[in-house]
Amino acid sequence: MILSASVAPTVEIHIAHAALADLAVDAIVLPCHSIGSLTDAARAALAGRGAEGFEAAIKAKAPLAIGAAILADASEVEAGSAILVPISENADAAIATELLRRGVKAALIAARLKGYRTLALPSMIACDGSITVAEAARAVTQEMHAHATPVPETIYIAAPDKQLQRIFESAVTHAERAGCSL
């Protein structure tokens, strides 16, 4: 169920009341650690639907640079592919808004290069306390709004609970008002 939609300059952003693994899109984005593991939030978003396979794909390429992206098969979920993007060095490292931005930008570039028209992201918000959920949501949505190419055309943010939905709706509105002059 789509709760809200926003049209950015080149991409339509939707906040979906759905589990990431259930969204039928060209690719899902999975935040990870450059050492070769999914973030706890990404693992939880998969809810037992292929996390081990994705971690094997990351470990085969580790260490990954923050700002890089790798592709993996996503046949265990509704999406056709997964784009894995490191947002921290390891599970103990603090995650800054700039690292989230770099992860989102890497995912958007990978989607453009592969021609993925639809993309889905989990909240990409770490619970390490280094930044607030609202700050992280603003960074993620601002990077989406700043994306200057028409591919991907549509991005879904999987926000399975009402609090995350409200936070992302506010972040999308904030990014629209800011006009992406970041």
C-alpha positions in Angstrom: 0.0 0.0 0.0 1.4 3.4 -1.0 0.8 6.0 1.6 2.2 9.0 -0.1 3.9 10.0 -3.3 6.2 12.9 -4.2 7.5 13.9 -7.6 11.1 15.1 -7.5 12.6 16.8 -10.5 13.4 13.5 -12.2 12.2 10.7 -10.0 8.9 9.8 -8.3 9.3 8.9 -4.6 6.8 6.8 -2.8 6.6 5.8 0.8 5.2 2.3 0.9 3.6 0.6 3.9 5.3 -2.7 2.9 8.1 -5.0 3.7 11.1 -4.4 1.4 11.2 -8.1 0.3 7.6 -7.9 -0.9 8.0 -4.9 -3.2 7.9 -5.9 -6.9 10.6 -3.7 -8.3 13.6 -4.0 -10.6 16.0 -3.9 -7.7 16.2 -3.4 -3.9 18.9 -1.5 -2.1 20.5 -3.2 0.8 22.8 -1.2 3.1 25.8 -3.1 4.3 29.2 -2.8 6.0 32.3 -2.7 3.9 33.8 -5.6 5.8 31.1 -7.9 4.2 27.9 -8.0 6.2 24.4 -6.5 5.9 23.4 -3.9 8.4 21.0 -5.1 11.1 18.2 -3.1 9.5 18.8 -4.7 6.1 18.9 -8.2 7.6 15.6 -7.5 9.5 14.0 -6.0 6.3 14.7 -9.3 4.5 13.0 -11.3 7.3 14.7 -14.6 6.4 14.4 -14.2 2.7 17.9 -14.5 1.4 20.1 -12.6 3.8 22.8 -15.3 3.8 23.1 -15.2 0.0 23.4 -11.4 0.0 26.1 -11.6 2.7 28.0 -14.2 0.7 28.0 -11.8 -2.3 29.3 -9.0 -0.1 32.0 -11.1 1.5 33.2 -12.3 -1.9 34.0 -8.6 -2.8 35.0 -7.3 0.6 36.3 -5.0 1.6 34.1 -2.6 -0.3 34.7 1.1 -0.4 32.0 3.4 1.0 30.4 4.9 -2.1 30.7 1.7 -4.1 27.9 -0.6 -5.1 27.7 -4.3 -6.1 24.9 -6.2 -7.7 23.5 -9.5 -6.5 20.7 -11.8 -7.5 17.5 -11.2 -5.5 15.4 -14.2 -6.6 14.4 -15.0 -3.0 12.5 -11.7 -2.8 10.1 -10.0 -5.3 12.8 -7.8 -6.8 14.9 -9.0 -9.7 18.2 -7.8 -8.3 19.8 -6.3 -5.2 22.2 -3.3 -5.1 24.4 -3.6 -2.0 25.9 -0.4 -0.8 28.3 0.0 2.2 27.3 2.8 4.6 29.9 2.0 7.3 33.2 0.1 7.8 31.7 -2.4 10.3 28.8 -2.9 12.6 30.5 -0.9 15.4 31.3 2.2 13.3 29.1 5.3 13.6 27.0 6.1 10.5 27.0 9.8 9.5 24.5 11.4 7.2 27.3 11.8 4.5 27.8 8.0 4.5 24.1 7.5 4.0 24.1 10.0 1.1 27.0 8.2 -0.5 25.2 4.9 -0.2 22.0 6.3 -1.8 24.0 8.0 -4.5 25.9 4.8 -5.3 22.6 2.9 -5.5 21.1 5.5 -7.8 24.1 5.4 -10.1 24.1 1.6 -10.2 20.4 1.6 -11.0 20.9 4.1 -13.8 23.8 2.1 -15.3 21.8 -1.1 -15.2 18.6 0.6 -16.5 16.5 -0.2 -13.5 13.3 1.8 -13.7 12.0 0.9 -10.2 14.0 0.8 -7.0 13.1 0.1 -3.4 15.1 1.0 -0.3 14.7 0.1 3.3 14.8 3.1 5.7 18.6 2.9 5.7 18.6 4.2 9.2 21.0 2.8 11.6 20.1 2.5 15.3 23.6 3.3 16.5 22.6 6.7 18.0 25.1 8.7 16.0 22.3 10.5 14.1 18.6 10.8 14.6 16.1 8.9 12.5 14.8 12.3 11.1 18.3 13.4 10.1 19.0 10.1 8.3 15.6 10.3 6.5 16.3 13.8 5.4 19.8 12.8 4.1 18.3 9.9 2.2 15.4 11.8 0.6 17.6 14.8 -0.2 20.0 12.6 -2.2 17.0 11.1 -4.1 15.7 14.6 -4.9 19.1 15.7 -6.1 19.4 12.8 -8.5 19.5 14.5 -11.9 18.8 11.6 -14.4 15.4 10.0 -15.3 16.5 6.5 -14.3 15.3 5.1 -12.0 11.9 6.6 -12.6 10.3 5.4 -9.4 11.7 4.8 -5.9 9.9 3.2 -3.1 10.9 3.7 0.5 9.8 0.7 2.6 8.4 2.1 5.8 6.6 -0.8 7.6 5.5 1.2 10.6 3.5 4.5 11.0 6.3 6.3 12.8 8.8 5.7 9.9 6.1 6.6 7.4 5.5 10.0 9.1 9.3 10.7 9.4 9.8 9.9 5.7 6.8 11.9 4.6 8.2 14.9 6.5 11.6 14.4 5.0 10.2 14.2 1.4 8.3 17.4 2.1 11.4 19.1 3.5 13.5 18.1 0.5 10.8 19.4 -1.9 10.7 22.8 0.0 14.5 23.0 0.0 14.5 22.6 -3.7 17.6 20.4 -3.4 19.9 23.4 -3.2 22.1 21.4 -0.9 
